[in-house]
Amino acid sequence: MSPGADEQLRLDMDFDEPPDFGVCIRIAPLGADGSELINRETGEVFYADSHEFFLVKDVGFAPPEPPRQSLRTVPTLAFGRLEVAVDMRETILAETEPEWINKDLEYFRLRLNDRRILNIGLNSTLLALEKQVLAEPREGGCFILNVDEVRPVDKQSFSAYPLLAGNSEFWLAFWRERETFFKRLKQSDIRAVIEAVDWTPDLAASALRYARVYRELIDELVSHNADVSELRDALSIDSLLIRNTGSGEQAEEAIVILPLIHCARHGLPAIHNCYVNGRSNCLNTHCANVN
């Protein structure tokens, strides 16, 4: 028998009623001649006893095996749901047991139909930044990170960049819709971030309205020949500018767009939610709103 292998022992025992006391199995190695092996130090026989158990009559019924569960790390929950729907030909996907696990990343995990576990990994610093933006919707979520070498950073390393625009009438509808959407999003409790949220029909509709109003803001600023600085502020919402000054005289710059403003991050999960749950009327309405 190999280590860790399961082995079945058949006990040919005939009884009308099983005994009312516990029993155990003793396992002892035997020598080549069939005799028990003796421990030379103690003089006792080598053996091991199993845990105590009770005998019952075999009624010919085997309990069903629990469904096999597999852990799958996916880029997004929407991707994982579509993958399960295609691979397992499921028409209804039930999400249960959502939880956060802190390791090298912040992992969000949930079960789909008790058969597959979906796992997504998020950078802990960017996740903390996202939660800060959600708590302060009218601040604009614009940040700068100055570094002189490639190294891990925490949330305190970011500097908020105040938006100078945002007070004109063009912005009013956007700020209202942004506050409404963030408020609905935060009602999800344990899943109160874009990457992990449960896209209910109401939340999906709110996300799409937010995406539409943001697009209308950009269109209004362009059509009214707004100052370039105001347009730049609108395009800088929920973004992180990273400046690396350690590579030479000229700083290297990169921009990270946070998921809260990326319209595709709002539109696509909402449309996916309608598609997987078979709400074709909802899908057609949302697509018309986005377009």
ChimeraX commands (.cxc) that place a marker at each C-alpha (Angstrom):
marker #1 position 0.00,0.00,0.00 radius 0.5
marker #1 position 1.43,3.37,-0.96 radius 0.5
marker #1 position 1.52,6.20,1.61 radius 0.5
marker #1 position -1.73,8.16,1.75 radius 0.5
marker #1 position -3.62,5.61,-0.37 radius 0.5
marker #1 position -7.15,4.50,0.54 radius 0.5
marker #1 position -7.75,0.82,1.04 radius 0.5
marker #1 position -10.98,-1.07,1.61 radius 0.5
marker #1 position -11.18,-3.99,4.03 radius 0.5
marker #1 position -14.06,-6.41,3.64 radius 0.5
marker #1 position -15.25,-7.87,6.92 radius 0.5
marker #1 position -17.10,-11.15,6.36 radius 0.5
marker #1 position -19.17,-11.00,9.49 radius 0.5
marker #1 position -22.66,-12.39,9.79 radius 0.5
marker #1 position -24.93,-10.98,12.48 radius 0.5
marker #1 position -28.65,-10.38,12.85 radius 0.5
marker #1 position -28.11,-7.17,14.74 radius 0.5
marker #1 position -24.89,-5.15,14.81 radius 0.5
marker #1 position -23.08,-5.00,18.17 radius 0.5
marker #1 position -23.97,-2.10,20.45 radius 0.5
marker #1 position -20.37,-1.33,21.34 radius 0.5
marker #1 position -17.53,0.38,19.50 radius 0.5
marker #1 position -14.77,-1.55,17.73 radius 0.5
marker #1 position -11.44,-0.67,16.15 radius 0.5
marker #1 position -9.00,-2.21,13.69 radius 0.5
marker #1 position -5.47,-3.11,14.75 radius 0.5
marker #1 position -2.78,-3.17,12.06 radius 0.5
marker #1 position 0.53,-4.93,12.74 radius 0.5
marker #1 position 3.46,-5.70,10.41 radius 0.5
marker #1 position 4.48,-9.33,9.96 radius 0.5
marker #1 position 7.87,-10.82,9.28 radius 0.5
marker #1 position 8.77,-13.14,6.39 radius 0.5
marker #1 position 7.72,-16.14,8.47 radius 0.5
marker #1 position 4.36,-14.59,9.31 radius 0.5
marker #1 position 5.22,-13.73,12.90 radius 0.5
marker #1 position 4.68,-10.31,14.48 radius 0.5
marker #1 position 7.62,-7.90,14.56 radius 0.5
marker #1 position 8.97,-6.95,17.96 radius 0.5
marker #1 position 10.39,-3.56,18.93 radius 0.5
marker #1 position 13.88,-4.40,20.24 radius 0.5
marker #1 position 14.00,-1.33,22.48 radius 0.5
marker #1 position 10.69,-1.90,24.24 radius 0.5
marker #1 position 10.13,-5.58,23.61 radius 0.5
marker #1 position 6.59,-4.82,22.48 radius 0.5
marker #1 position 4.86,-5.73,19.24 radius 0.5
marker #1 position 4.64,-3.08,16.54 radius 0.5
marker #1 position 0.97,-2.15,15.93 radius 0.5
marker #1 position -1.42,0.74,15.42 radius 0.5
marker #1 position -5.09,0.96,16.33 radius 0.5
marker #1 position -7.71,2.82,14.28 radius 0.5
marker #1 position -10.21,5.25,15.73 radius 0.5
marker #1 position -13.19,3.61,17.35 radius 0.5
marker #1 position -16.23,3.09,15.12 radius 0.5
marker #1 position -19.54,1.22,15.16 radius 0.5
marker #1 position -20.70,-1.55,12.84 radius 0.5
marker #1 position -23.97,-1.16,10.99 radius 0.5
marker #1 position -25.86,-3.43,8.63 radius 0.5
marker #1 position -25.23,-2.93,4.92 radius 0.5
marker #1 position -28.59,-1.99,3.46 radius 0.5
marker #1 position -27.24,-1.63,-0.06 radius 0.5
marker #1 position -27.51,2.16,-0.13 radius 0.5
marker #1 position -24.51,4.38,-0.71 radius 0.5
marker #1 position -24.90,8.10,0.06 radius 0.5
marker #1 position -24.46,10.30,-3.01 radius 0.5
marker #1 position -21.04,11.79,-3.46 radius 0.5
marker #1 position -20.90,15.56,-2.96 radius 0.5
marker #1 position -20.39,17.52,-6.19 radius 0.5
marker #1 position -16.77,18.09,-7.05 radius 0.5
marker #1 position -15.59,21.63,-6.51 radius 0.5
marker #1 position -12.77,23.26,-8.46 radius 0.5
marker #1 position -10.98,26.51,-7.72 radius 0.5
marker #1 position -10.49,28.77,-10.70 radius 0.5
marker #1 position -8.58,32.07,-10.62 radius 0.5
marker #1 position -10.07,34.38,-13.24 radius 0.5
marker #1 position -9.33,37.96,-14.36 radius 0.5
marker #1 position -12.89,39.12,-13.53 radius 0.5
marker #1 position -16.04,37.59,-12.06 radius 0.5
marker #1 position -17.87,38.31,-15.32 radius 0.5
marker #1 position -15.30,36.23,-17.22 radius 0.5
marker #1 position -15.62,33.41,-14.69 radius 0.5
marker #1 position -19.42,33.39,-14.89 radius 0.5
marker #1 position -19.36,33.21,-18.68 radius 0.5
marker #1 position -16.78,30.44,-18.54 radius 0.5
marker #1 position -18.94,28.37,-16.17 radius 0.5
marker #1 position -22.04,29.01,-18.26 radius 0.5
marker #1 position -20.27,27.72,-21.38 radius 0.5
marker #1 position -18.28,24.84,-19.86 radius 0.5
marker #1 position -21.04,23.43,-17.67 radius 0.5
marker #1 position -23.98,24.46,-19.85 radius 0.5
marker #1 position -25.64,26.12,-16.89 radius 0.5
marker #1 position -28.65,28.38,-17.42 radius 0.5
marker #1 position -28.84,29.70,-13.83 radius 0.5
marker #1 position -25.76,30.70,-11.85 radius 0.5
marker #1 position -26.16,31.04,-8.08 radius 0.5
marker #1 position -23.40,32.87,-6.20 radius 0.5
marker #1 position -22.84,31.91,-2.56 radius 0.5
marker #1 position -20.27,32.31,0.25 radius 0.5
marker #1 position -18.52,35.52,-0.88 radius 0.5
marker #1 position -15.37,36.20,1.15 radius 0.5
marker #1 position -12.09,38.13,1.12 radius 0.5
marker #1 position -8.76,36.37,1.71 radius 0.5
marker #1 position -5.59,38.36,2.40 radius 0.5
marker #1 position -2.40,36.81,0.99 radius 0.5
marker #1 position 0.12,38.27,-1.43 radius 0.5
marker #1 position -2.91,39.99,-2.99 radius 0.5
marker #1 position -6.42,40.73,-1.77 radius 0.5
marker #1 position -8.38,37.75,-3.07 radius 0.5
marker #1 position -12.14,37.79,-3.47 radius 0.5
marker #1 position -13.74,34.37,-3.69 radius 0.5
marker #1 position -17.24,32.98,-4.17 radius 0.5
marker #1 position -18.93,29.73,-5.16 radius 0.5
marker #1 position -20.98,29.22,-8.31 radius 0.5
marker #1 position -23.71,26.56,-8.10 radius 0.5
marker #1 position -21.67,24.79,-5.38 radius 0.5
marker #1 position -19.50,23.33,-8.15 radius 0.5
marker #1 position -16.86,25.90,-8.95 radius 0.5
marker #1 position -15.06,28.47,-6.81 radius 0.5
marker #1 position -14.13,31.71,-8.56 radius 0.5
marker #1 position -11.12,33.61,-7.32 radius 0.5
marker #1 position -9.89,37.08,-8.36 radius 0.5
marker #1 position -6.75,38.79,-7.08 radius 0.5
marker #1 position -6.57,42.55,-6.46 radius 0.5
marker #1 position -3.63,44.76,-5.54 radius 0.5
marker #1 position -4.18,45.75,-1.90 radius 0.5
marker #1 position -2.93,49.34,-2.37 radius 0.5
marker #1 position -5.12,50.05,-5.40 radius 0.5
marker #1 position -8.05,48.42,-3.62 radius 0.5
marker #1 position -7.59,50.78,-0.66 radius 0.5
marker #1 position -7.40,53.70,-3.10 radius 0.5
marker #1 position -10.64,52.59,-4.75 radius 0.5
marker #1 position -12.43,52.45,-1.38 radius 0.5
marker #1 position -11.20,55.98,-0.60 radius 0.5
marker #1 position -12.60,57.25,-3.91 radius 0.5
marker #1 position -15.95,55.56,-3.21 radius 0.5
marker #1 position -16.12,57.32,0.15 radius 0.5
marker #1 position -15.47,60.75,-1.44 radius 0.5
marker #1 position -17.33,60.83,-4.78 radius 0.5
marker #1 position -17.07,64.63,-5.30 radius 0.5
marker #1 position -13.29,64.74,-4.77 radius 0.5
marker #1 position -12.74,63.36,-8.27 radius 0.5
marker #1 position -10.41,60.49,-7.38 radius 0.5
marker #1 position -7.31,61.99,-9.01 radius 0.5
marker #1 position -3.92,61.03,-7.51 radius 0.5
marker #1 position -0.17,61.36,-8.13 radius 0.5
marker #1 position 2.56,58.94,-7.08 radius 0.5
marker #1 position 6.19,60.10,-7.20 radius 0.5
marker #1 position 8.86,57.40,-6.91 radius 0.5
marker #1 position 12.58,57.20,-7.59 radius 0.5
marker #1 position 12.77,53.40,-7.81 radius 0.5
marker #1 position 10.53,50.43,-8.41 radius 0.5
marker #1 position 9.30,49.33,-4.97 radius 0.5
marker #1 position 6.05,48.49,-3.16 radius 0.5
marker #1 position 4.06,51.46,-1.86 radius 0.5
marker #1 position 1.11,51.94,0.48 radius 0.5
marker #1 position -1.91,54.21,0.23 radius 0.5
marker #1 position -0.15,57.01,2.14 radius 0.5
marker #1 position 2.35,57.32,-0.72 radius 0.5
marker #1 position -0.31,58.81,-3.01 radius 0.5
marker #1 position -1.00,62.53,-3.15 radius 0.5
marker #1 position -4.50,63.74,-3.99 radius 0.5
marker #1 position -4.57,66.05,-6.99 radius 0.5
marker #1 position -7.40,68.59,-6.62 radius 0.5
marker #1 position -9.50,69.24,-9.71 radius 0.5
marker #1 position -9.71,72.96,-10.44 radius 0.5
marker #1 position -12.78,72.55,-12.63 radius 0.5
marker #1 position -15.99,70.73,-11.74 radius 0.5
marker #1 position -18.10,73.63,-10.46 radius 0.5
marker #1 position -19.73,74.70,-13.72 radius 0.5
marker #1 position -23.28,73.71,-14.70 radius 0.5
marker #1 position -21.95,71.10,-17.12 radius 0.5
marker #1 position -20.77,69.03,-14.14 radius 0.5
marker #1 position -23.90,69.07,-11.98 radius 0.5
marker #1 position -25.63,66.06,-13.52 radius 0.5
marker #1 position -22.40,64.07,-13.49 radius 0.5
marker #1 position -21.72,64.65,-9.77 radius 0.5
marker #1 position -25.31,63.73,-8.86 radius 0.5
marker #1 position -25.23,60.50,-10.87 radius 0.5
marker #1 position -21.78,59.66,-9.50 radius 0.5
marker #1 position -22.98,60.04,-5.91 radius 0.5
marker #1 position -26.08,57.93,-6.62 radius 0.5
marker #1 position -24.09,55.15,-8.25 radius 0.5
marker #1 position -21.44,55.07,-5.50 radius 0.5
marker #1 position -24.16,54.98,-2.84 radius 0.5
marker #1 position -25.82,51.98,-4.50 radius 0.5
marker #1 position -22.47,50.28,-4.93 radius 0.5
marker #1 position -21.56,50.66,-1.24 radius 0.5
marker #1 position -24.82,48.97,-0.22 radius 0.5
marker #1 position -23.31,45.66,-1.33 radius 0.5
marker #1 position -21.45,45.44,2.00 radius 0.5
marker #1 position -18.75,42.73,1.60 radius 0.5
marker #1 position -18.84,43.15,-2.20 radius 0.5
marker #1 position -18.77,46.97,-2.23 radius 0.5
marker #1 position -16.10,47.42,-4.94 radius 0.5
marker #1 position -16.42,47.32,-8.72 radius 0.5
marker #1 position -14.42,44.10,-9.12 radius 0.5
marker #1 position -16.54,42.08,-6.66 radius 0.5
marker #1 position -19.98,43.72,-6.71 radius 0.5
marker #1 position -23.16,41.74,-7.30 radius 0.5
marker #1 position -24.61,43.28,-10.47 radius 0.5
marker #1 position -28.30,43.40,-9.67 radius 0.5
marker #1 position -30.61,44.93,-12.31 radius 0.5
marker #1 position -30.93,48.16,-10.30 radius 0.5
marker #1 position -27.18,48.53,-9.84 radius 0.5
marker #1 position -26.52,47.68,-13.49 radius 0.5
marker #1 position -29.00,50.36,-14.59 radius 0.5
marker #1 position -27.38,52.90,-12.26 radius 0.5
marker #1 position -23.91,52.07,-13.62 radius 0.5
marker #1 position -25.05,52.53,-17.19 radius 0.5
marker #1 position -26.69,55.88,-16.37 radius 0.5
marker #1 position -23.42,56.96,-14.74 radius 0.5
marker #1 position -21.41,55.94,-17.81 radius 0.5
marker #1 position -23.87,57.76,-20.09 radius 0.5
marker #1 position -23.77,60.97,-18.03 radius 0.5
marker #1 position -19.96,60.94,-18.00 radius 0.5
marker #1 position -19.93,60.64,-21.77 radius 0.5
marker #1 position -22.44,63.51,-22.00 radius 0.5
marker #1 position -20.15,65.62,-19.79 radius 0.5
marker #1 position -17.24,65.11,-22.18 radius 0.5
marker #1 position -19.46,65.87,-25.19 radius 0.5
marker #1 position -20.77,69.06,-23.55 radius 0.5
marker #1 position -17.29,70.34,-22.76 radius 0.5
marker #1 position -16.09,69.67,-26.31 radius 0.5
marker #1 position -19.16,71.15,-28.03 radius 0.5
marker #1 position -18.98,74.33,-25.92 radius 0.5
marker #1 position -15.24,74.77,-26.53 radius 0.5
marker #1 position -14.44,74.50,-22.84 radius 0.5
marker #1 position -10.96,75.37,-21.70 radius 0.5
marker #1 position -8.42,72.60,-22.24 radius 0.5
marker #1 position -7.69,72.49,-18.50 radius 0.5
marker #1 position -11.36,71.73,-17.72 radius 0.5
marker #1 position -11.46,68.97,-20.32 radius 0.5
marker #1 position -8.22,67.59,-18.89 radius 0.5
marker #1 position -9.78,67.51,-15.42 radius 0.5
marker #1 position -12.78,65.60,-16.74 radius 0.5
marker #1 position -10.51,63.04,-18.39 radius 0.5
marker #1 position -8.37,62.77,-15.22 radius 0.5
marker #1 position -11.20,61.66,-12.92 radius 0.5
marker #1 position -10.40,58.40,-11.07 radius 0.5
marker #1 position -6.86,58.18,-12.40 radius 0.5
marker #1 position -3.38,57.76,-10.94 radius 0.5
marker #1 position -0.35,59.49,-12.47 radius 0.5
marker #1 position 2.89,57.66,-11.66 radius 0.5
marker #1 position 6.16,59.55,-12.04 radius 0.5
marker #1 position 9.46,57.70,-11.82 radius 0.5
marker #1 position 12.32,60.17,-11.39 radius 0.5
marker #1 position 15.06,57.63,-10.78 radius 0.5
marker #1 position 15.80,56.63,-14.36 radius 0.5
marker #1 position 17.43,59.85,-15.57 radius 0.5
marker #1 position 16.92,63.56,-16.03 radius 0.5
marker #1 position 13.45,63.20,-17.56 radius 0.5
marker #1 position 10.81,61.52,-15.41 radius 0.5
marker #1 position 9.02,58.48,-16.80 radius 0.5
marker #1 position 5.26,58.79,-16.51 radius 0.5
marker #1 position 2.40,56.34,-16.67 radius 0.5
marker #1 position -1.32,56.71,-15.99 radius 0.5
marker #1 position -3.44,54.06,-14.27 radius 0.5
marker #1 position -7.17,54.43,-14.91 radius 0.5
marker #1 position -9.09,53.28,-11.85 radius 0.5
marker #1 position -12.08,51.02,-12.60 radius 0.5
marker #1 position -14.63,53.46,-11.17 radius 0.5
marker #1 position -14.55,55.76,-14.23 radius 0.5
marker #1 position -13.71,53.33,-17.00 radius 0.5
marker #1 position -17.03,53.17,-18.86 radius 0.5
marker #1 position -16.40,49.66,-20.15 radius 0.5
marker #1 position -16.03,48.52,-16.54 radius 0.5
marker #1 position -19.58,49.71,-15.91 radius 0.5
marker #1 position -21.26,48.86,-19.19 radius 0.5
marker #1 position -19.90,45.38,-19.84 radius 0.5
marker #1 position -20.62,43.80,-16.40 radius 0.5
marker #1 position -24.16,45.17,-16.55 radius 0.5
marker #1 position -24.76,43.78,-20.05 radius 0.5
marker #1 position -23.15,40.48,-19.00 radius 0.5
marker #1 position -25.48,40.31,-15.99 radius 0.5
marker #1 position -28.51,40.61,-18.25 radius 0.5
marker #1 position -27.15,38.11,-20.77 radius 0.5
marker #1 position -26.31,35.32,-18.33 radius 0.5
marker #1 position -29.69,35.63,-16.60 radius 0.5
marker #1 position -31.62,35.63,-19.86 radius 0.5
marker #1 position -33.10,39.14,-19.59 radius 0.5
marker #1 position -33.16,40.01,-23.29 radius 0.5
marker #1 position -35.46,43.02,-22.82 radius 0.5
marker #1 position -33.13,44.41,-20.16 radius 0.5
marker #1 position -30.15,43.84,-22.46 radius 0.5
marker #1 position -31.74,45.65,-25.40 radius 0.5
marker #1 position -32.72,48.62,-23.22 radius 0.5
marker #1 position -29.24,48.95,-21.67 radius 0.5
marker #1 position -27.50,48.70,-25.03 radius 0.5
marker #1 position -29.69,51.46,-26.39 radius 0.5
marker #1 position -28.88,53.63,-23.35 radius 0.5
marker #1 position -25.12,53.13,-23.78 radius 0.5
marker #1 position -25.26,53.91,-27.49 radius 0.5
marker link #1:1,2 radius 0.2
marker link #1:2,3 radius 0.2
marker link #1:3,4 radius 0.2
marker link #1:4,5 radius 0.2
marker link #1:5,6 radius 0.2
marker link #1:6,7 radius 0.2
marker link #1:7,8 radius 0.2
marker link #1:8,9 radius 0.2
marker link #1:9,10 radius 0.2
marker link #1:10,11 radius 0.2
marker link #1:11,12 radius 0.2
marker link #1:12,13 radius 0.2
marker link #1:13,14 radius 0.2
marker link #1:14,15 radius 0.2
marker link #1:15,16 radius 0.2
marker link #1:16,17 radius 0.2
marker link #1:17,18 radius 0.2
marker link #1:18,19 radius 0.2
marker link #1:19,20 radius 0.2
marker link #1:20,21 radius 0.2
marker link #1:21,22 radius 0.2
marker link #1:22,23 radius 0.2
marker link #1:23,24 radius 0.2
marker link #1:24,25 radius 0.2
marker link #1:25,26 radius 0.2
marker link #1:26,27 radius 0.2
marker link #1:27,28 radius 0.2
marker link #1:28,29 radius 0.2
marker link #1:29,30 radius 0.2
marker link #1:30,31 radius 0.2
marker link #1:31,32 radius 0.2
marker link #1:32,33 radius 0.2
marker link #1:33,34 radius 0.2
marker link #1:34,35 radius 0.2
marker link #1:35,36 radius 0.2
marker link #1:36,37 radius 0.2
marker link #1:37,38 radius 0.2
marker link #1:38,39 radius 0.2
marker link #1:39,40 radius 0.2
marker link #1:40,41 radius 0.2
marker link #1:41,42 radius 0.2
marker link #1:42,43 radius 0.2
marker link #1:43,44 radius 0.2
marker link #1:44,45 radius 0.2
marker link #1:45,46 radius 0.2
marker link #1:46,47 radius 0.2
marker link #1:47,48 radius 0.2
marker link #1:48,49 radius 0.2
marker link #1:49,50 radius 0.2
marker link #1:50,51 radius 0.2
marker link #1:51,52 radius 0.2
marker link #1:52,53 radius 0.2
marker link #1:53,54 radius 0.2
marker link #1:54,55 radius 0.2
marker link #1:55,56 radius 0.2
marker link #1:56,57 radius 0.2
marker link #1:57,58 radius 0.2
marker link #1:58,59 radius 0.2
marker link #1:59,60 radius 0.2
marker link #1:60,61 radius 0.2
marker link #1:61,62 radius 0.2
marker link #1:62,63 radius 0.2
marker link #1:63,64 radius 0.2
marker link #1:64,65 radius 0.2
marker link #1:65,66 radius 0.2
marker link #1:66,67 radius 0.2
marker link #1:67,68 radius 0.2
marker link #1:68,69 radius 0.2
marker link #1:69,70 radius 0.2
marker link #1:70,71 radius 0.2
marker link #1:71,72 radius 0.2
marker link #1:72,73 radius 0.2
marker link #1:73,74 radius 0.2
marker link #1:74,75 radius 0.2
marker link #1:75,76 radius 0.2
marker link #1:76,77 radius 0.2
marker link #1:77,78 radius 0.2
marker link #1:78,79 radius 0.2
marker link #1:79,80 radius 0.2
marker link #1:80,81 radius 0.2
marker link #1:81,82 radius 0.2
marker link #1:82,83 radius 0.2
marker link #1:83,84 radius 0.2
marker link #1:84,85 radius 0.2
marker link #1:85,86 radius 0.2
marker link #1:86,87 radius 0.2
marker link #1:87,88 radius 0.2
marker link #1:88,89 radius 0.2
marker link #1:89,90 radius 0.2
marker link #1:90,91 radius 0.2
marker link #1:91,92 radius 0.2
marker link #1:92,93 radius 0.2
marker link #1:93,94 radius 0.2
marker link #1:94,95 radius 0.2
marker link #1:95,96 radius 0.2
marker link #1:96,97 radius 0.2
marker link #1:97,98 radius 0.2
marker link #1:98,99 radius 0.2
marker link #1:99,100 radius 0.2
marker link #1:100,101 radius 0.2
marker link #1:101,102 radius 0.2
marker link #1:102,103 radius 0.2
marker link #1:103,104 radius 0.2
marker link #1:104,105 radius 0.2
marker link #1:105,106 radius 0.2
marker link #1:106,107 radius 0.2
marker link #1:107,108 radius 0.2
marker link #1:108,109 radius 0.2
marker link #1:109,110 radius 0.2
marker link #1:110,111 radius 0.2
marker link #1:111,112 radius 0.2
marker link #1:112,113 radius 0.2
marker link #1:113,114 radius 0.2
marker link #1:114,115 radius 0.2
marker link #1:115,116 radius 0.2
marker link #1:116,117 radius 0.2
marker link #1:117,118 radius 0.2
marker link #1:118,119 radius 0.2
marker link #1:119,120 radius 0.2
marker link #1:120,121 radius 0.2
marker link #1:121,122 radius 0.2
marker link #1:122,123 radius 0.2
marker link #1:123,124 radius 0.2
marker link #1:124,125 radius 0.2
marker link #1:125,126 radius 0.2
marker link #1:126,127 radius 0.2
marker link #1:127,128 radius 0.2
marker link #1:128,129 radius 0.2
marker link #1:129,130 radius 0.2
marker link #1:130,131 radius 0.2
marker link #1:131,132 radius 0.2
marker link #1:132,133 radius 0.2
marker link #1:133,134 radius 0.2
marker link #1:134,135 radius 0.2
marker link #1:135,136 radius 0.2
marker link #1:136,137 radius 0.2
marker link #1:137,138 radius 0.2
marker link #1:138,139 radius 0.2
marker link #1:139,140 radius 0.2
marker link #1:140,141 radius 0.2
marker link #1:141,142 radius 0.2
marker link #1:142,143 radius 0.2
marker link #1:143,144 radius 0.2
marker link #1:144,145 radius 0.2
marker link #1:145,146 radius 0.2
marker link #1:146,147 radius 0.2
marker link #1:147,148 radius 0.2
marker link #1:148,149 radius 0.2
marker link #1:149,150 radius 0.2
marker link #1:150,151 radius 0.2
marker link #1:151,152 radius 0.2
marker link #1:152,153 radius 0.2
marker link #1:153,154 radius 0.2
marker link #1:154,155 radius 0.2
marker link #1:155,156 radius 0.2
marker link #1:156,157 radius 0.2
marker link #1:157,158 radius 0.2
marker link #1:158,159 radius 0.2
marker link #1:159,160 radius 0.2
marker link #1:160,161 radius 0.2
marker link #1:161,162 radius 0.2
marker link #1:162,163 radius 0.2
marker link #1:163,164 radius 0.2
marker link #1:164,165 radius 0.2
marker link #1:165,166 radius 0.2
marker link #1:166,167 radius 0.2
marker link #1:167,168 radius 0.2
marker link #1:168,169 radius 0.2
marker link #1:169,170 radius 0.2
marker link #1:170,171 radius 0.2
marker link #1:171,172 radius 0.2
marker link #1:172,173 radius 0.2
marker link #1:173,174 radius 0.2
marker link #1:174,175 radius 0.2
marker link #1:175,176 radius 0.2
marker link #1:176,177 radius 0.2
marker link #1:177,178 radius 0.2
marker link #1:178,179 radius 0.2
marker link #1:179,180 radius 0.2
marker link #1:180,181 radius 0.2
marker link #1:181,182 radius 0.2
marker link #1:182,183 radius 0.2
marker link #1:183,184 radius 0.2
marker link #1:184,185 radius 0.2
marker link #1:185,186 radius 0.2
marker link #1:186,187 radius 0.2
marker link #1:187,188 radius 0.2
marker link #1:188,189 radius 0.2
marker link #1:189,190 radius 0.2
marker link #1:190,191 radius 0.2
marker link #1:191,192 radius 0.2
marker link #1:192,193 radius 0.2
marker link #1:193,194 radius 0.2
marker link #1:194,195 radius 0.2
marker link #1:195,196 radius 0.2
marker link #1:196,197 radius 0.2
marker link #1:197,198 radius 0.2
marker link #1:198,199 radius 0.2
marker link #1:199,200 radius 0.2
marker link #1:200,201 radius 0.2
marker link #1:201,202 radius 0.2
marker link #1:202,203 radius 0.2
marker link #1:203,204 radius 0.2
marker link #1:204,205 radius 0.2
marker link #1:205,206 radius 0.2
marker link #1:206,207 radius 0.2
marker link #1:207,208 radius 0.2
marker link #1:208,209 radius 0.2
marker link #1:209,210 radius 0.2
marker link #1:210,211 radius 0.2
marker link #1:211,212 radius 0.2
marker link #1:212,213 radius 0.2
marker link #1:213,214 radius 0.2
marker link #1:214,215 radius 0.2
marker link #1:215,216 radius 0.2
marker link #1:216,217 radius 0.2
marker link #1:217,218 radius 0.2
marker link #1:218,219 radius 0.2
marker link #1:219,220 radius 0.2
marker link #1:220,221 radius 0.2
marker link #1:221,222 radius 0.2
marker link #1:222,223 radius 0.2
marker link #1:223,224 radius 0.2
marker link #1:224,225 radius 0.2
marker link #1:225,226 radius 0.2
marker link #1:226,227 radius 0.2
marker link #1:227,228 radius 0.2
marker link #1:228,229 radius 0.2
marker link #1:229,230 radius 0.2
marker link #1:230,231 radius 0.2
marker link #1:231,232 radius 0.2
marker link #1:232,233 radius 0.2
marker link #1:233,234 radius 0.2
marker link #1:234,235 radius 0.2
marker link #1:235,236 radius 0.2
marker link #1:236,237 radius 0.2
marker link #1:237,238 radius 0.2
marker link #1:238,239 radius 0.2
marker link #1:239,240 radius 0.2
marker link #1:240,241 radius 0.2
marker link #1:241,242 radius 0.2
marker link #1:242,243 radius 0.2
marker link #1:243,244 radius 0.2
marker link #1:244,245 radius 0.2
marker link #1:245,246 radius 0.2
marker link #1:246,247 radius 0.2
marker link #1:247,248 radius 0.2
marker link #1:248,249 radius 0.2
marker link #1:249,250 radius 0.2
marker link #1:250,251 radius 0.2
marker link #1:251,252 radius 0.2
marker link #1:252,253 radius 0.2
marker link #1:253,254 radius 0.2
marker link #1:254,255 radius 0.2
marker link #1:255,256 radius 0.2
marker link #1:256,257 radius 0.2
marker link #1:257,258 radius 0.2
marker link #1:258,259 radius 0.2
marker link #1:259,260 radius 0.2
marker link #1:260,261 radius 0.2
marker link #1:261,262 radius 0.2
marker link #1:262,263 radius 0.2
marker link #1:263,264 radius 0.2
marker link #1:264,265 radius 0.2
marker link #1:265,266 radius 0.2
marker link #1:266,267 radius 0.2
marker link #1:267,268 radius 0.2
marker link #1:268,269 radius 0.2
marker link #1:269,270 radius 0.2
marker link #1:270,271 radius 0.2
marker link #1:271,272 radius 0.2
marker link #1:272,273 radius 0.2
marker link #1:273,274 radius 0.2
marker link #1:274,275 radius 0.2
marker link #1:275,276 radius 0.2
marker link #1:276,277 radius 0.2
marker link #1:277,278 radius 0.2
marker link #1:278,279 radius 0.2
marker link #1:279,280 radius 0.2
marker link #1:280,281 radius 0.2
marker link #1:281,282 radius 0.2
marker link #1:282,283 radius 0.2
marker link #1:283,284 radius 0.2
marker link #1:284,285 radius 0.2
marker link #1:285,286 radius 0.2
marker link #1:286,287 radius 0.2
marker link #1:287,288 radius 0.2
marker link #1:288,289 radius 0.2
marker link #1:289,290 radius 0.2
marker link #1:290,291 radius 0.2
view
